[in-house]
């Protein structure tokens, strides 16, 4: 299982990981496509690639089935590097959207979160996905107790440098029973679990206020997408451009209210653009 100190999956699933037979997965995918005319499937398993042999078997079955469906998934940076030789199979199986947890802008922070990766590995994984024509979404956490305005600027700088197609900036959230909940308990300021949504600051850094973390969150999104939007609009008309714009609209709809304090309105939806449901 994943060893990240902020991950609640391990405690919830009692340190176990159970794999379903790839043949059963294919049967369900076939039913979704043929009976319900599903065009996009999100693989909810946060770590479907753990067993490489099983994962490659599933990819081979999907390719052989030739289902007219596109797949969205997440996995770990090190598995993408491990799978460099079979990434074409990811694409042939219909994987168009890959979510990776970059999480931090420095190797020191990644080590403190027990990620088992470094910034260079994050860049390598994103580059590999890009080389195989797979759109990438990467997360960069903010709001740790040691956060400062300088470290926020560094996070933005690294996010722009790594240049995923989509960047998200979840606020560090110490879920109960995770190692960081105990580690950061003296800095936890919010105890209403309904607000543990990765967008509401829960931890107060030593050098920032809770309100400043909220402003920093807005700055991360605004700065990254100010440069990213021009890149996307310059793409030729096609699936990637339409998909990216629809993804941006979903984010604006879901998170735009958090950024009003910046005095800069989120861009308005593109007229007539159909959103993909995620």
Buried (B, 14 or more C-beta within 10 A) or exposed (E): BBEBBBBBBBBEEEEEEEEEEBEEBBEEBEEBBEEEEBEBBBBEBBBBBBEEEBBBBBBBBBBEBEBEBBBBBBBBBBBBBEBEEBBBBBBBBBBBBBBBBBBBBBBEBBEBBBBBBBBEBBBBBBBBBBEBEBBBBBBBBBBBBEBBBEBBBBBBEBBBEBBBBBBBBBBBBBBEEBBBBEBBEEBBEBEEEEEBEBBBBBBBBEEBEBEBBBBBBBBBBBBBBEEBBEEBEEEEEEEBBBBBBBBBBBBBEEBBEBBEEEEEEBEEBEEEEEEBEE
